[in-house]
Amino acid sequence: MTFAGISVELFETGEGAPLLFLHSGQGFVPDHPYVGMLAKGRRVIAPSHPGFGKSALPDWLDTCDDIAHVYLELLDRLGLARVDLVGCSIGGWIAAEMASKAPERVKKLVLLSPVGVKTGPADRLDIPDIFAMPQEKVNQLLFHDPAKAAFDPTKFTDEQLTIIARNRESLALLVWEPWMHNPKLRRRLHRVACPTLFLRGESDGLVTADYVARYAKLLPNARIETIPLAGHAAQVEAPAAFAAKVLAFLDA
Amino acid sequence: MKAWHFTETAYPFLPPADEYESIRVNLPNRNYDPKKGAALYDRYIKEWQIAEEEGVEIMLNEHHQTATCVDPAAPLMLAALARVTSKARLLILGNPVANRRQPVRVAEEMAMIDVLSHGRLEAGFVRGVPYEVLPANSNPVRMSERHWESLDLIVKAWTSHDGPFSHEGRYFHYRAVNIWPRPWQQPHPPVWVSTTSASGAANVGAHGFVQATFLTGYDGTKAVYESYRRGWREAGRGRDVPIDRLAYAALVYVGDTEAKGIAGAEKLLWYLTANKVPRHYATPPGYAGVAAGVAMLKAAAVTGGSPIGEHANFGRPINVAEAMQRGLCFAGTPDQVHQQIKKFYDHVGGFGHLLIMGQAGFLEHDETVVGIRNFAREVYPRLKADYPDARLSGVFEGAAVPAQ
């Protein structure tokens, strides 16, 4: 689908009230079990962010703020006045950006271990520098059970490997500076009055419980729940618990 | 043929390599003793002065947060050299402009050095090694775009003389650019760009700048030069590509005997072997592009070193024989070094500048001076006679016209 001058890969499944799902820095994988679980009773709409999957990356685009504008236009094109918005990690950042710009478009907001704000001291990174540590260490931060991160390149086609490498490059483009946040976002989040659920895997090594608590305080109507036995990528590691918490919150 | 003496001004007095993760980026600077560092600066500057006395030109470069090259502000060193030398050309190779936020400041620094040196500046611009995006907090994605916008703006700042102009580009924004001083050399100092990939060289050729390539060996160098000539010709610069547009950097040590020449080169290899850098610093996402990212994913089992193509020669074991066989190193007696350079020159289609890494690591001052003098007195005159600056590049093995 082409809009805002960008060809965006769009995945849709299920029927019901629209749910815009915004993927993490790992990209969107339709086969992941949580997708089907969310689609029971929901119309799940999942774009690949510009630069991810098969979505184009225009040369002018370099921030999550840009992508939020692109996705607000996506809602216009789909004729969706209001949606439930669910985002993981940088997808949560983009969702928060969208809600801060157009709070009236968001019915309920779910943010799983979102990044995007800076709330801690200047001399300490809020989010560890995943590009300055060995991959094994990154995996320990991403997963409760790092064995689940085992990567066997022989099980992927060249096209899939190209997408993985490009996703990583696009992630760097978006989060490099300021590191993992938009300094302006925290000054805008007070407008997001919709019911908001922050989720966090209890073993998340990237997004701490303190960080989520400080983030949630910036929104007037937010609460926090924890997903046990999961790290940063809780939607992958604990799909049933993740989907159950999301649907329970949206359906309430 | 012009030859240039080059040292990275390393600080080699480090703990054993197994006691630190990386010689770059995160090696604590408590390992640097400023008094020892000052003595090193003194001797490295002295070696550059000796090179000038011997008729060799001067080259230096810039790296950051590393013991391998304690020259994080190369324009400062170059300004010093401008005042303690009087005739050598002064090549900075170079300014990592994709990592510098203020291109106009770079234009000012270079113009000032050109005037301080009475027109001896050769202004080089480099991509910067991958481990430097972190010290600069510079996004590794779209570096090439920033590099070229910055370089074009710098040249415009040097060549505009009628008051301020504005620049509102993709990456850099200025409302009033009007540098003082302007460069001594007109229309501007010679511009060099280093690239170790053939894909980058075509663009350098299209601009007509001097193309330098580092340690790319026999076939890599040939590919870079061919790409440069293609870019040059496709940009309408004509069929003939002057030899002085191409430069090659290698480790060079000329001894009084073969054994001494090899022993000197052995010490120069520190430049390659000491470069202990973990993969996560050596391969920031986006630096080398998606295809290189795929290759890295496939090589996921390989650990350590810097496996990506552009710097594949760093950080892994290598001996002098292998380095010589691959064209990364020229070493031995004057006759031997002369023959090695000739063989390399003919294979790659010629180059007008030999950038000599003539000092590295633990190569002592006296040894360095012997190497400089042996080269300058015994080898350099023969190279100048063999390869006059009026030659064209790309003339292979006696061919009458430049190869396409």
Boltz contact constraints between the chains, C-beta under 6 A:
constraints:
  - contact:
      token1: [A, 131]
      token2: [B, 284]
      max_distance: 6.0
  - contact:
      token1: [A, 133]
      token2: [B, 280]
      max_distance: 6.0
  - contact:
      token1: [A, 134]
      token2: [B, 280]
      max_distance: 6.0
  - contact:
      token1: [A, 153]
      token2: [B, 297]
      max_distance: 6.0
  - contact:
      token1: [A, 153]
      token2: [B, 298]
      max_distance: 6.0
  - contact:
      token1: [A, 153]
      token2: [B, 300]
      max_distance: 6.0
  - contact:
      token1: [A, 161]
      token2: [B, 294]
      max_distance: 6.0
  - contact:
      token1: [A, 161]
      token2: [B, 297]
      max_distance: 6.0
  - contact:
      token1: [A, 162]
      token2: [B, 290]
      max_distance: 6.0
  - contact:
      token1: [A, 162]
      token2: [B, 294]
      max_distance: 6.0
  - contact:
      token1: [A, 165]
      token2: [B, 290]
      max_distance: 6.0
  - contact:
      token1: [A, 165]
      token2: [B, 293]
      max_distance: 6.0
  - contact:
      token1: [A, 165]
      token2: [B, 294]
      max_distance: 6.0
  - contact:
      token1: [A, 166]
      token2: [B, 290]
      max_distance: 6.0
  - contact:
      token1: [A, 168]
      token2: [B, 285]
      max_distance: 6.0
  - contact:
      token1: [A, 169]
      token2: [B, 141]
      max_distance: 6.0
  - contact:
      token1: [A, 169]
      token2: [B, 285]
      max_distance: 6.0
  - contact:
      token1: [A, 169]
      token2: [B, 286]
      max_distance: 6.0
  - contact:
      token1: [A, 172]
      token2: [B, 141]
      max_distance: 6.0
  - contact:
      token1: [A, 172]
      token2: [B, 285]
      max_distance: 6.0
  - contact:
      token1: [A, 172]
      token2: [B, 286]
      max_distance: 6.0
  - contact:
      token1: [A, 173]
      token2: [B, 141]
      max_distance: 6.0
  - contact:
      token1: [A, 176]
      token2: [B, 139]
      max_distance: 6.0
  - contact:
      token1: [A, 177]
      token2: [B, 137]
      max_distance: 6.0
